[in-house]
């Protein structure tokens, strides 16, 4: 039944025909032949040559995290060659909740938003010739010219690789407080004409302060260009650029361009409009800003001040839908029989932008090699910028970083503050998604990092898939 359903929806090809004539109405050779449309298929690990017993080590690692209270619940998805071979949910929404987590529950994706919404949008706009990666920000946001020249002259490529000189993070929400208390008239418990920005359940902010956030951002001092500093700030500006060029709010643009046509029904901003609270995983109990358990609203306070829709945070979803976006990239821009991005733009965004010239590849142009050389910062005594455009990449020749040493340098992905990770490796054709709510009930919980849960799971996956490759070659 499962295989029949996948065939009906185009996930699997069909080529079965009658071997003999059965009647006047059914002749030998009759049957339907259909092509697979390039969506996820679902099967046992052994169907793609991977040992289920090897992957079972994932359960052990996840359980270790649950027992240590690194997170109350999580979801792990693994796909190989476009086939989902592992999609399991673990734990509970909270430490006191008896309801088991489901595989279609929604998680706050945090900085995965930078890729799944903002970067994907820019890839499409670049494809359409509406955005030039090497143009200045002021080309698209004219209000910056003359008044905020340092921001106006920032290259989009530098913003996407976190070397435009922007600060890592600014706690804008503190401007709404006075000695730890809400400023008078700043919030109401019901939406009215003056308070239209929902920052949490029954908490609405004065409308004009949504625009004030951009003013504060532009008045924040700019650092040294070319120095790598992972920053949320650029994605506030990129959101405004996307909305200016497309003529649509960011959440509407990505829904119409990607999520809707791809059938990714859980990927959404402001999930409380579409899903019951029971389907959404809670995050932090915010004692300073919103003074409540954040559940269904975005965890990031800056994104909350924008009403829940931001370029750096705000997206929610389950692992299957996050994984489908990564599979689109492994498919070189196609999914479900439809092309969403060109192969060229996928290659450009997912490659390391400033790696050493010897890593540039034989097909790299002189301009590409020069740009990568420019990005090297050995003279500053720091590691070079490993980033793609919007995407994170593995650390080269060093410790740390977002991945295990087992992934290829061609791999790409991102991690999120709430305990999330998505990663794709084109060399092994692996998609890996880990979603958790590790910030429940406090964001200071660092056990997910201390236990190295995400990267240890990734190592199990790639060891199992690597065994498949060896076995295939031996045969």
KOLLO-948493 format. One line per 2 residues: number of its first residue (from 1); for each residue x, y, z of N, C-alpha, C. Coordinates in steps of 0.05 Angstrom, whole numbers. Atoms other than C-alpha are relative to their C-alpha. Layout:
BEGIN
NUM> X/Y/Z/X/Y/Z/X/Y/Z; ...
//
This chain:
BEGIN
1> 16/-24/0/0/0/0/17/25/0; -18/-23/-1/56/48/17/13/5/-27
3> -13/-3/26/91/35/-49/-21/10/-21; 21/-9/19/25/44/-87/-6/30/3
5> 5/-28/-6/13/111/-53/23/17/-11; -23/-15/10/84/134/-71/-1/2/-30
7> 2/0/29/73/114/-143/-22/19/-10; 22/-17/8/6/150/-147/8/30/1
9> -8/-28/-3/39/215/-123/26/6/-14; -23/-5/17/98/208/-170/27/-3/14
11> -26/4/-13/151/192/-118/15/-23/-11; -13/23/11/165/125/-150/-8/-4/-29
13> 6/6/27/169/105/-223/-16/-26/-1; 14/26/4/123/50/-249/6/-10/-28
15> -6/11/27/140/3/-306/-11/-28/-2; 12/27/1/98/-59/-292/-19/-4/-23
17> 18/7/22/64/-93/-351/-9/-29/3; 10/28/-1/23/-156/-359/19/-18/-17
19> -18/17/15/69/-213/-380/-14/-17/-21; 16/16/19/13/-250/-416/-27/14/-3
21> 27/-10/4/-56/-235/-444/-19/-14/19; 18/12/-20/-107/-245/-389/-29/-2/-10
23> 27/1/10/-171/-230/-427/-2/18/-25; 3/-18/22/-200/-191/-485/6/28/7
25> -4/-27/-9/-192/-129/-444/28/6/11; -27/-3/-12/-123/-141/-415/20/-17/-16
27> -19/14/18/-69/-159/-466/28/0/12; -27/0/-8/2/-178/-454/14/25/-9
29> -13/-25/6/45/-116/-450/-15/25/9; 15/-23/-10/-11/-72/-423/11/8/27
31> -9/-11/-25/8/-27/-365/7/29/-3; -8/-29/0/28/43/-345/29/2/7
33> -28/-7/-6/98/69/-347/1/29/7; -2/-28/-8/110/132/-308/28/5/12
35> -27/-7/-11/174/168/-288/-3/11/28; -1/-12/-27/192/187/-217/4/30/-4
37> -1/-29/3/184/262/-206/22/13/17; -22/-11/-15/244/270/-160/-8/11/28
39> 7/-6/-28/207/277/-93/11/-22/18; -8/21/-18/224/238/-31/-15/-26/-4
41> 13/26/-3/210/164/-32/7/-10/28; -3/10/-27/206/123/32/4/-30/-1
43> -5/29/1/236/54/44/18/-7/24; -18/10/-20/277/11/91/29/7/-7
45> -28/-6/6/351/27/97/13/-20/-19; -12/20/17/369/-39/64/-7/4/-30
47> 8/-5/28/332/-16/1/21/16/-15; -21/-15/13/390/31/-13/27/-10/9
49> -25/12/-7/443/-15/14/12/9/26; -10/-10/-26/449/15/84/-10/-19/22
51> 7/18/-22/449/-28/147/-17/14/21; 18/-12/-20/390/-13/193/13/-3/28
53> -12/4/-26/430/-42/251/22/21/5; -20/-22/-3/485/10/238/-14/26/7
55> 15/-24/-5/434/66/237/-12/0/28; 12/2/-26/405/41/302/16/13/22
57> -17/-14/-19/463/74/338/-11/29/4; 13/-26/-4/423/139/326/-17/0/24
59> 18/2/-23/373/115/377/15/3/26; -17/-1/-24/428/106/429/9/28/6
61> -10/-28/-4/456/176/419/-23/18/8; 23/-17/-7/387/209/420/-9/-6/28
63> 8/7/-27/369/171/483/19/12/21; -20/-12/-18/433/195/516/-7/30/5
65> 8/-28/-2/411/267/501/-26/3/16; 25/-1/-15/341/254/528/5/-4/30
67> -5/6/-28/367/225/593/16/22/14; -16/-22/-11/416/283/602/-16/26/0
69> 17/-24/3/358/332/589/14/21/-18; -11/-18/20/395/362/530/-23/12/-16
71> 24/-8/14/325/369/499/-23/-18/9; 23/18/-7/255/343/516/-9/-17/-23
73> 9/16/23/241/320/445/16/8/-25; -15/-6/25/272/316/376/-10/-18/-23
75> 6/16/23/265/288/306/25/-2/-17; -24/6/17/318/256/261/-10/-11/-26
77> 6/9/27/311/247/186/26/-5/-15; -22/6/17/360/213/139/-11/-9/-27
79> 7/8/27/353/207/64/25/-6/-16; -22/8/17/400/172/15/-10/-3/-28
81> 9/1/28/394/181/-60/-30/6/-3; 28/-9/2/327/215/-49/-20/-18/14
83> 18/18/-14/298/158/-7/4/4/30; 0/-4/-29/280/172/66/2/-28/13
85> -4/26/-13/307/113/106/-1/1/30; 2/-3/-29/301/142/176/-15/26/5
87> 17/-24/-8/247/189/202/-14/-7/26; 10/8/-26/236/182/276/-2/24/19
89> 3/-20/-20/211/226/332/5/-13/27; -9/10/-27/236/219/404/-9/19/21
91> 5/-16/-23/215/244/472/-28/12/0; 25/-13/-5/160/293/490/4/30/-5
93> -3/-29/4/145/367/477/12/14/24; -12/-12/-24/163/384/550/8/-24/18
95> -9/21/-19/194/346/608/-23/-11/17; 23/9/-16/126/341/642/-22/-12/-18
97> 21/9/18/86/322/580/2/-30/-6; 0/28/6/65/250/569/-4/-6/-29
99> 6/5/28/47/259/496/26/-5/-15; -24/4/16/100/228/450/2/20/-23
101> -4/-18/23/130/274/398/-6/-16/-26; 7/12/26/105/260/327/19/10/-21
103> -18/-8/22/144/264/262/-11/24/-15; 11/-23/14/97/318/237/-4/24/19
105> 1/-23/-18/104/364/297/19/21/-11; -15/-23/10/132/433/282/20/10/21
107> -21/-12/-17/197/461/310/7/28/-9; -11/-27/7/223/532/313/28/-5/-12
109> -24/7/14/278/526/261/23/20/5; -20/-20/-6/316/588/285/16/8/-25
111> -16/-10/22/374/604/238/-1/-17/-25; 5/14/25/355/550/189/-17/17/-19
113> 15/-20/16/309/607/166/18/14/-19; -19/-15/17/371/641/138/3/-14/-28
115> -2/16/25/375/585/86/-27/-5/-12; 25/10/10/305/558/80/-19/21/-10
117> 17/-22/10/273/626/69/17/21/-15; -14/-22/12/323/682/56/18/-8/-23
119> -19/8/21/377/646/17/-15/-12/-24; 16/11/23/327/606/-25/-13/22/-16
121> 13/-22/14/291/671/-42/21/15/-17; -21/-13/16/356/704/-64/9/-17/-23
123> -8/17/22/375/644/-105/-19/3/-24; 20/-3/21/310/651/-144/2/27/-13
125> -2/-27/12/318/726/-153/25/4/-16; -25/0/16/390/717/-177/-5/-15/-26
127> 7/15/24/364/664/-226/-15/17/-20; 18/-17/17/313/714/-253/14/25/-9
129> -14/-24/8/366/767/-262/-8/26/15; 10/-24/-15/334/813/-210/19/9/21
131> -19/-6/-21/391/811/-161/28/-9/-9; -29/6/7/467/814/-172/15/-3/26
133> -14/5/-25/508/783/-117/23/19/6; -23/-18/-3/566/831/-129/-8/29/0
135> 10/-28/-1/522/893/-127/1/10/29; 2/-12/-26/520/941/-68/-29/-3/11
137> 27/1/-12/462/937/-19/-16/24/-8; 14/-25/7/445/1009/-37/-12/-1/-28
139> 13/3/27/429/986/-108/-29/-7/3; 28/10/-3/365/955/-81/-14/15/23
141> 11/-16/-21/354/997/-18/10/28/-2; -10/-26/7/361/1067/-44/0/19/25
143> 1/-17/-23/343/1098/23/26/0/16; -26/1/-14/412/1077/48/20/19/-12
145> -19/-17/14/449/1119/-3/0/29/11; -3/-27/-10/477/1184/24/-3/3/30
147> 5/-2/-29/452/1172/95/14/-22/16; -14/22/-14/481/1104/113/19/-13/-21
149> -18/8/22/538/1097/64/15/-26/6; -15/25/-7/575/1041/101/-18/-24/-6
151> 19/21/6/513/998/95/-6/-1/-30; 7/-2/29/497/1022/24/22/-13/-17
153> -22/10/16/566/1000/0/6/-30/5; -5/28/-6/562/930/30/-8/-17/-24
155> 6/19/21/565/875/-23/-18/-22/10; 18/22/-8/510/823/-21/16/-25/6
157> -17/24/-4/564/769/-27/13/1/28; -13/-3/-27/598/796/36/-20/-4/22
159> 21/4/-20/533/798/75/-6/-30/3; 7/28/0/517/726/56/22/-17/11
161> -23/15/-11/587/703/78/9/11/26; -5/-10/-27/586/743/143/27/14/2
163> -25/-16/-2/645/789/127/-5/28/-9; 6/-28/8/610/855/114/5/20/22
165> -5/-19/-21/629/885/181/-23/4/20; 23/-3/-17/562/876/215/5/-15/27
167> -2/13/-26/557/859/289/-14/-27/1; 12/26/-1/539/789/309/-29/1/8
169> 28/0/-11/476/806/348/-3/25/16; 6/-23/-16/443/866/380/-27/-5/14
171> 25/5/-15/390/859/435/-19/24/-2; 17/-23/5/341/908/405/-23/1/20
173> 24/1/-18/285/886/452/5/15/26; -6/-14/-25/321/919/511/-8/29/-2
175> 10/-27/3/301/986/482/-29/3/7; 28/-1/-7/230/968/498/-5/-2/30
177> 1/4/-29/246/959/572/12/24/14; -11/-21/-17/261/1009/627/4/-12/28
179> -7/13/-26/298/981/687/-13/-27/3; 11/27/-1/274/912/669/-30/-2/-3
181> 29/0/3/201/932/662/-8/10/-27; 11/-10/25/159/944/600/-4/30/2
183> 4/-29/1/160/1017/580/-30/5/-2; 29/-6/0/91/1049/592/-11/3/-28
185> 13/-3/26/45/1042/533/12/-16/-22; -14/15/21/92/996/495/-15/-25/-8
187> 14/26/6/50/932/500/-29/1/10; 27/5/-9/-23/912/506/-5/-30/-2
189> 6/28/1/-55/845/517/-20/-7/-22; 17/4/23/-102/855/458/9/18/-23
191> -8/-16/23/-89/880/388/-19/23/-3; 16/-24/6/-113/951/374/14/16/-21
193> -11/-16/22/-98/1006/324/29/8/5; -28/-9/-6/-34/1027/359/19/-23/5
195> -16/23/-7/-10/957/378/-8/-23/-18; 7/21/20/-11/909/318/21/-21/-3
197> -22/19/3/54/871/325/0/-20/22; 0/21/-20/46/805/360/28/-10/6
199> -26/11/-7/109/786/398/-2/-26/16; 5/25/-14/78/730/439/-31/-1/4
201> 29/4/-5/10/703/460/-10/22/19; 12/-22/-15/-32/762/485/20/22/7
203> -19/-22/-3/27/810/478/4/13/-27; -1/-14/26/23/863/423/17/26/5
205> -18/-23/-2/77/916/412/-10/24/-17; 7/-23/16/67/987/387/11/-2/-28
207> -6/6/28/67/985/311/25/14/-10; -22/-16/12/118/1040/297/28/-11/8
209> -26/11/-9/173/1002/335/10/-22/-18; -10/19/20/176/950/279/19/14/-18
211> -18/-15/17/207/1004/235/23/12/16; -22/-11/-17/248/1032/293/23/-20/1
213> -21/20/-1/286/966/294/21/5/-23; -18/-4/22/315/981/225/17/25/4
215> -16/-24/-6/336/1051/247/22/-6/20; -21/8/-20/372/1022/307/21/-16/-13
217> -20/17/14/406/971/263/19/17/-16; -17/-16/18/431/1023/214/17/19/16
219> -16/-18/-16/457/1066/271/20/-16/18; -20/17/-14/497/1007/300/27/3/-14
221> -26/-2/12/572/1016/289/7/-23/-18; -8/20/19/601/978/230/29/-7/5
223> -27/8/-5/664/937/240/17/-2/-26; -19/1/22/721/919/193/-10/-18/-22
225> 8/16/23/703/895/124/20/-23/-5; -17/23/6/730/826/107/6/-18/24
227> -4/17/-24/732/801/179/-25/-17/5; 22/18/-3/689/740/189/-12/2/28
229> 15/-1/-25/636/751/243/-28/-10/-7; 27/11/5/574/707/241/-21/19/11
231> 18/-22/-7/517/757/242/-28/-5/-9; 28/-1/8/442/760/243/-7/25/-14
233> 8/-27/9/442/833/224/-4/2/-30; 2/-2/29/453/824/150/-26/-11/-11
235> 24/13/9/391/781/145/-25/17/5; 21/-20/-2/346/837/170/0/17/-26
237> -3/-16/24/372/877/111/-7/-15/-25; 6/16/23/367/820/62/-30/-6/-2
239> 29/2/0/294/810/82/-12/24/-14; 11/-25/12/280/882/64/6/1/-30
241> -7/1/28/316/873/-2/-18/-18/-16; 18/20/14/276/811/-21/-28/11/-3
243> 27/-11/1/211/845/-4/-2/23/-19; 0/-23/18/230/907/-43/1/-10/-29
245> -3/9/28/251/869/-106/-24/-17/-8; 22/18/7/195/817/-104/-27/13/2
247> 26/-13/-4/140/864/-82/-18/-15/19; 17/17/-18/116/812/-31/14/-2/27
249> -12/7/-26/127/800/44/16/-26/-3; -17/24/2/181/747/54/-15/-25/3
251> 15/24/-5/133/696/82/-18/-7/-23; 17/5/23/86/704/23/17/-9/-24
253> -17/7/23/143/701/-28/9/-29/1; -10/27/-1/173/636/-3/-22/-21/-1
255> 22/18/1/105/604/5/-9/-4/-29; 9/2/27/85/620/-66/21/-11/-19
257> -22/8/18/153/606/-97/9/-28/5; -11/26/-7/174/543/-60/-19/-18/16
259> 13/18/-19/134/515/-2/-27/-10/-11; 26/8/11/65/514/-35/3/-19/-23
261> -4/18/23/86/485/-103/13/-26/7; -14/24/-8/131/434/-68/-16/-18/19
263> 16/16/-19/76/411/-21/11/-1/28; -13/-1/-26/115/431/41/-19/14/20
265> 22/-14/-14/55/445/85/6/8/28; -6/-8/-28/89/450/153/19/24/0
267> -19/-22/0/141/502/132/-16/26/-1; 17/-24/-2/110/568/154/11/18/22
269> -3/-19/-21/120/631/193/-27/1/15; 24/-3/-16/70/646/249/-18/-25/0
271> 15/25/3/48/574/256/-26/-1/16; 25/0/-16/-6/591/307/-25/7/-17
273> 23/-5/18/-50/614/249/-10/-25/-14; 7/24/16/-49/545/216/-1/-26/15
275> -3/25/-15/-34/493/269/-8/3/29; 6/-1/-29/-60/475/338/25/1/16
277> -23/-3/-18/-14/489/396/13/-27/5; -11/27/-6/-6/414/407/19/-10/-22
279> -17/8/21/29/407/340/27/15/0; -24/-17/0/82/459/357/16/-5/25
281> -18/5/-23/142/446/401/7/27/14; -5/-25/-15/152/499/457/30/6/0
283> -28/-7/-3/217/537/465/5/11/28; -9/-9/-26/241/581/522/-22/14/16
285> 16/-18/-17/206/611/582/15/26/2; -13/-26/3/224/683/567/-7/17/25
287> 5/-14/-25/231/717/635/6/30/-3; -9/-28/2/261/783/610/-18/17/-19
289> 14/-16/21/223/805/547/-30/-5/0; 28/6/4/157/769/538/-14/-12/25
291> 10/8/-26/149/740/608/-21/-22/-1; 18/23/3/116/675/588/14/-22/-14
293> -10/22/15/128/607/559/-5/5/-30; 3/-5/29/141/619/485/-7/-26/-13
295> 10/25/11/100/568/448/-18/6/-25; 14/-7/24/80/579/376/8/26/-12
297> -12/-25/10/113/647/370/30/-5/-2; -28/4/5/184/655/346/16/5/26
299> -17/-3/-24/238/647/400/17/25/-2; -18/-22/3/284/700/372/-14/27/6
301> 15/-25/-7/265/768/403/0/20/-22; 0/-19/23/287/809/342/-21/-8/-20
303> 20/9/19/244/767/296/-28/5/12; 26/-6/-12/187/774/346/-8/29/-3
305> 5/-29/4/193/850/341/-9/7/-28; 9/-4/27/181/843/267/-27/-15/-5
307> 26/14/3/116/805/280/3/-30/-6; -4/29/5/147/736/272/11/-7/-27
309> -11/5/27/171/743/200/26/15/-3; -26/-13/3/245/756/192/18/-17/-18
311> -18/14/18/303/738/148/19/-19/14; -20/16/-15/345/707/203/-14/-21/17
313> 15/19/-17/291/670/243/-30/3/-4; 29/-2/1/217/656/249/-13/-23/-14
315> 12/22/14/207/595/205/-4/-24/18; 6/25/-14/175/532/234/-4/-22/-21
317> 6/22/19/169/463/203/9/-26/12; -9/27/-8/181/388/209/24/-9/-17
319> -25/9/13/242/348/187/-4/-8/-29; 4/9/27/210/320/124/0/24/-19
321> 1/-24/18/196/389/95/26/14/-2; -27/-11/1/264/416/115/18/-17/-18
323> -16/18/16/296/355/84/-6/2/-30; 7/-3/28/257/365/19/14/23/-13
325> -15/-23/11/289/433/10/29/-8/-6; -28/8/4/358/402/18/2/-20/-23
327> 0/19/23/339/346/-31/-2/15/-26; 2/-17/24/320/400/-82/28/9/-8
329> -27/-8/7/392/424/-78/17/-23/-10; -14/23/10/420/354/-85/-9/-7/-28
331> 11/5/27/374/348/-146/9/22/-20; -10/-22/16/410/410/-173/-22/19/-10
333> 20/-20/5/349/453/-169/-28/-9/-7; 26/10/7/291/407/-185/-12/-16/23
335> 14/17/-19/238/373/-143/-28/-4/-10; 27/6/9/174/338/-161/-5/5/-29
337> 3/-4/29/187/343/-235/-1/29/-9; 0/-29/6/193/419/-232/26/13/7
339> -25/-14/-6/254/464/-236/-6/26/15; 3/-24/-16/257/516/-181/24/18/-1
341> -25/-16/1/330/538/-187/17/-12/-22; -18/10/20/382/532/-241/23/-15/13
343> -23/15/-10/439/483/-232/23/19/6; -22/-19/-4/487/542/-238/-2/15/26
345> 4/-15/-24/457/581/-181/3/-17/25; -4/19/-22/456/520/-136/30/-4/5
347> -28/4/-2/529/508/-150/14/24/12; -13/-24/-10/548/580/-137/-5/5/29
349> 6/-6/-28/512/588/-71/11/-21/19; -8/21/-19/533/521/-41/30/-5/0
351> -29/4/0/608/526/-57/13/19/20; -15/-17/-17/659/554/-10/10/24/-16
353> -6/-24/16/668/626/-32/29/10/2; -26/-12/-4/736/642/-4/21/-21/9
355> -19/20/-7/774/577/1/26/5/-16; -25/-4/14/846/571/-22/-3/-6/-29
357> 2/3/29/859/574/-96/3/-29/-9; -3/28/8/880/501/-98/-26/-16/4
359> 26/13/-5/810/484/-73/-21/11/-19; 20/-13/16/776/527/-125/-11/-17/-22
361> 10/18/20/770/472/-176/11/8/-28; -12/-5/27/796/465/-247/-18/17/-17
363> 19/-16/17/733/498/-275/-4/28/11; 3/-26/-11/740/560/-232/13/21/-18
365> -11/-21/16/750/625/-270/21/15/16; -20/-16/-14/807/673/-255/-13/18/20
367> 13/-18/-19/757/720/-223/-9/-15/25; 7/16/-23/732/664/-178/24/-5/18
369> -24/6/-16/802/646/-157/10/25/14; -9/-25/-12/819/719/-144/-18/7/24
371> 18/-6/-22/757/728/-101/5/-18/24; -5/18/-22/773/667/-60/26/7/14
373> -25/-9/-12/844/691/-51/-4/25/17; 5/-24/-14/818/758/-29/-12/-6/28
375> 13/8/-25/777/723/25/18/-13/20; -19/12/-19/838/691/56/10/20/20
377> -7/-19/-20/856/723/121/22/-10/18; -22/12/-15/919/687/141/17/23/13
379> -16/-22/-11/953/755/151/-12/10/27; 13/-8/-25/903/767/208/3/-21/21
381> -4/21/-19/923/702/241/-26/-15/7; 25/13/-5/853/674/234/-6/-20/-22
383> 8/19/21/822/616/197/-15/14/-22; 14/-12/22/796/633/129/-30/-5/1
385> 29/1/1/722/643/115/-8/-26/-15; 7/25/13/693/574/101/-27/1/-13
387> 29/-1/7/623/598/82/-5/-1/-29; 12/-3/26/582/589/21/-17/25/1
389> 18/-23/0/529/641/3/-25/-8/15; 22/7/-18/481/635/61/4/-27/13
391> -4/27/-10/503/563/72/26/-1/17; -25/6/-15/553/539/124/13/-24/-14
393> -16/21/13/608/491/102/17/-13/22; -17/13/-20/653/442/139/26/16/5
395> -26/-12/-6/715/467/174/21/-16/-14; -22/13/14/777/452/134/26/1/17
397> -26/2/-13/840/427/167/0/12/28; 1/-10/-27/818/443/237/-22/-14/16
399> 20/13/-17/775/423/296/-24/19/2; 24/-16/-4/705/446/312/-17/1/-25
401> 18/-2/23/654/470/263/-26/-14/3; 27/10/-3/583/447/250/-3/-30/-6
403> 3/27/10/598/377/224/21/-19/11; -21/19/-6/636/313/236/21/2/-23
405> -20/0/21/700/302/196/-7/-18/-23; 7/20/19/664/249/156/-13/11/-25
407> 14/-11/23/627/296/108/21/11/-20; -18/-10/20/657/319/43/1/31/1
409> -1/-29/2/680/391/30/-21/11/-18; 22/-9/18/625/394/-22/-26/3/15
411> 26/0/-15/572/387/33/-6/28/10; 9/-27/-8/532/446/59/-25/-3/17
413> 24/1/-17/477/463/108/0/24/19; 2/-21/-20/463/504/170/-9/-12/27
415> 9/8/-27/450/499/245/-17/23/11; 18/-20/-12/400/536/289/3/0/30
417> -4/-5/-29/402/564/360/-18/-18/17; 19/15/-16/341/525/383/7/-30/1
419> -8/28/0/378/459/370/-7/-14/-25; 7/11/26/368/447/296/24/-2/-18
421> -22/3/20/411/425/238/-11/-13/-25; 5/13/26/403/410/164/25/-1/-16
423> -25/3/15/459/383/121/-4/-18/-24; 1/16/25/467/355/51/28/-5/-10
425> -26/7/11/527/319/21/-4/-11/-28; 4/9/28/526/314/-55/17/-24/-8
427> -17/22/8/583/264/-57/-11/-27/9; 13/24/-9/546/213/-15/-30/0/-4
429> 29/-3/5/477/238/-34/-16/-4/25; 13/2/-26/457/244/39/-13/26/9
431> 13/-22/-14/407/291/71/-4/-8/29; 3/5/-29/408/296/147/-13/24/12
433> 14/-21/-14/360/336/189/-3/-8/29; 4/4/-29/360/342/265/-15/24/10
435> 16/-21/-11/306/383/299/-5/-6/30; 6/3/-28/299/394/374/-9/27/12
437> 6/-24/-15/274/444/425/17/1/24; -20/2/-22/337/444/467/-2/25/18
439> 1/-25/-16/322/516/491/-23/-1/20; 21/3/-20/262/490/531/12/-12/26
441> 15/-26/-4/255/515/584/19/24/1; -18/-23/-1/319/557/585/21/-3/-22
443> -19/1/23/365/576/527/29/-5/9; -27/4/-10/426/570/572/8/-29/0
445> -6/29/1/422/494/566/18/-6/-23; -20/5/21/485/475/527/7/-30/-2
447> -6/29/0/482/399/536/0/-12/-28; 0/10/28/466/388/462/27/4/-12
449> -27/-4/10/533/419/445/20/-15/15; -20/14/-17/571/389/503/1/-30/-6
451> 1/28/6/548/319/485/5/-5/-30; -6/2/28/560/333/411/-20/-18/-15
453> 21/18/10/494/300/394/-3/1/-30; 6/-2/29/483/327/324/22/-11/-17
455> -22/10/17/552/312/297/5/-29/4; -4/29/-4/556/243/329/-21/-16/-16
457> 20/12/17/491/225/295/8/1/-30; -10/-3/27/519/252/230/22/-20/-7
459> -22/19/4/580/208/238/-11/-29/-3; 13/26/3/536/146/248/-11/-3/-28
461> 13/1/26/498/163/184/21/-4/-22; -20/2/22/560/173/141/17/-25/1
463> -14/25/-2/595/112/168/-17/-22/-12; 18/20/11/534/70/150/-2/3/-30
465> 2/-4/29/528/101/81/26/-6/-13; -27/6/11/603/95/71/4/-30/-3
467> -1/29/3/597/20/83/-15/-9/-24; 16/7/24/544/18/29/17/4/-25
469> -16/-7/23/591/52/-20/22/-21/-5; -22/20/2/648/3/-5/-12/-26/-11
471> 12/25/8/601/-56/-13/-8/1/-30; 8/-3/28/575/-29/-79/24/-2/-19
473> -24/1/17/645/-19/-106/12/-28/-2; -11/27/0/666/-89/-85/-15/-18/-19
475> 16/18/18/609/-120/-124/4/7/-29
//
